Amino acid sequence: MSDSATAGATTVFGPVGTIEVRERGSGRPVVMLPSLGRGGADFDDLAGRLAAAGYRALCPEPRGVGGSTGTLGYLTMADLADDVAAVIRERTEGAATLVGHAFGNRVARMTATEHPELVERVALLCCGGMVPPASDVHEALVAVFDPDRSDAEHLEAVRKAFFAPGNDPVVWADGWHGAVAAAQGLANAGTPSDHWWAAGGRDILVVQPVDDLVAVAANARLIVEDFDERATLVLVPEAGHALLPEQPQAVADALLGWLGEWS
């Protein structure tokens, strides 16, 4: 293990290459996994709130982001789960709670499926997969990763796909990794969802933004119905698919309240 380039981070040697892990606090470990083509910095605010509440927040950078160097070629969901498992084994003394935002919720559920001994429970933020977004929202999502878009066009696409009305998308103008998103998308497409869908039978928190146009609210309700007694649903108003920068206190309250049930 060695120091990484990011302040407050360490480097874990994964199955392939290295994994940069942003860390804050001490206590029961919570591992947080970012959205498609995004990095661990998206969780900085939430990590600080968890640390202040007595938890240890760990945010592994996905392959291709920061100091995480694993190959992106022929990537599978199992590869991504193995990366998370390596972090849990190296940086905790047992199992951890996983928090997955958007695409990260799929990685979290895959990790719980492939490595159940390392996962205590799973929190899903903005989880879709059953009810697709409208075609114009899908087009905006694709445009976010189009390098030929102007800065203004890119920001408008971010606003439309990720932010609720009235919320400023400028906070997510940067931090997009197109090659990473493409590799993650292929990994997701190559793995049947029914393999990871049940999250290894773990208890689940579903945090659903009311104004999410990508993972629309109907997804959350269907997931909670599917998981029945082991699922808890929290609705967050005035937030879209970005969620974390839009309603940071509401997300922290939902997560800490749920985690407190096992204290």
Secondary structure as the mmCIF struct_conf table of DSSP 4:
data_model
#
loop_
_struct_conf.conf_type_id
_struct_conf.id
_struct_conf.beg_label_comp_id
_struct_conf.beg_label_asym_id
_struct_conf.beg_label_seq_id
_struct_conf.end_label_comp_id
_struct_conf.end_label_asym_id
_struct_conf.end_label_seq_id
STRN STRN1 SER A 2 ASP A 3
BEND BEND1 ALA A 5 THR A 6
TURN_TY1_P TURN_TY1_P1 ALA A 7 GLY A 8
STRN STRN2 ALA A 9 PHE A 13
BEND BEND2 PRO A 15 GLY A 17
STRN STRN3 THR A 18 ARG A 24
BEND BEND3 GLY A 27 GLY A 27
STRN STRN4 ARG A 28 LEU A 33
HELX_LH_PP_P HELX_LH_PP_P1 PRO A 34 SER A 35
TURN_TY1_P TURN_TY1_P2 LEU A 36 GLY A 37
HELX_RH_3T_P HELX_RH_3T_P1 GLY A 40 PHE A 43
HELX_RH_AL_P HELX_RH_AL_P1 ASP A 44 ALA A 52
TURN_TY1_P TURN_TY1_P3 ALA A 53 GLY A 54
STRN STRN5 TYR A 55 PRO A 60
HELX_LH_PP_P HELX_LH_PP_P2 GLU A 61 PRO A 62
TURN_TY1_P TURN_TY1_P4 ARG A 63 GLY A 64
BEND BEND4 VAL A 65 VAL A 65
TURN_TY1_P TURN_TY1_P5 GLY A 66 GLY A 67
TURN_TY1_P TURN_TY1_P6 GLY A 73 TYR A 74
HELX_RH_AL_P HELX_RH_AL_P2 MET A 77 ARG A 91
BEND BEND5 THR A 92 GLY A 94
STRN STRN6 ALA A 96 HIS A 101
TURN_TY1_P TURN_TY1_P7 ALA A 102 ALA A 102
HELX_RH_AL_P HELX_RH_AL_P3 PHE A 103 GLU A 114
HELX_RH_3T_P HELX_RH_3T_P2 PRO A 116 LEU A 118
STRN STRN7 VAL A 119 LEU A 125
BEND BEND6 CYS A 126 CYS A 126
BEND BEND7 GLY A 129 VAL A 131
HELX_LH_PP_P HELX_LH_PP_P3 PRO A 132 ALA A 134
HELX_RH_AL_P HELX_RH_AL_P4 SER A 135 VAL A 144
TURN_TY1_P TURN_TY1_P8 PHE A 145 PHE A 145
TURN_TY1_P TURN_TY1_P9 PRO A 147 ASP A 148
BEND BEND8 ARG A 149 ARG A 149
HELX_RH_AL_P HELX_RH_AL_P5 ASP A 151 PHE A 162
TURN_TY1_P TURN_TY1_P10 PRO A 165 GLY A 166
HELX_RH_3T_P HELX_RH_3T_P3 PRO A 169 TRP A 172
BEND BEND9 ALA A 173 ASP A 174
HELX_RH_AL_P HELX_RH_AL_P6 GLY A 178 ALA A 189
TURN_TY1_P TURN_TY1_P11 GLY A 190 GLY A 190
BEND BEND10 THR A 191 THR A 191
HELX_RH_AL_P HELX_RH_AL_P7 SER A 193 TRP A 196
TURN_TY1_P TURN_TY1_P12 TRP A 197 ALA A 198
HELX_RH_3T_P HELX_RH_3T_P4 ALA A 199 GLY A 201
STRN STRN8 ASP A 203 PRO A 209
TURN_TY1_P TURN_TY1_P13 VAL A 210 ASP A 211
BEND BEND11 LEU A 213 ALA A 215
HELX_RH_AL_P HELX_RH_AL_P8 ALA A 217 PHE A 227
HELX_RH_3T_P HELX_RH_3T_P5 ASP A 228 ARG A 230
STRN STRN9 ALA A 231 VAL A 236
BEND BEND12 PRO A 237 GLU A 238
BEND BEND13 HIS A 241 ALA A 242
TURN_TY1_P TURN_TY1_P14 LEU A 244 GLU A 246
BEND BEND14 GLN A 247 GLN A 247
HELX_RH_AL_P HELX_RH_AL_P9 PRO A 248 GLY A 260
TURN_TY1_P TURN_TY1_P15 GLU A 261 TRP A 262
#
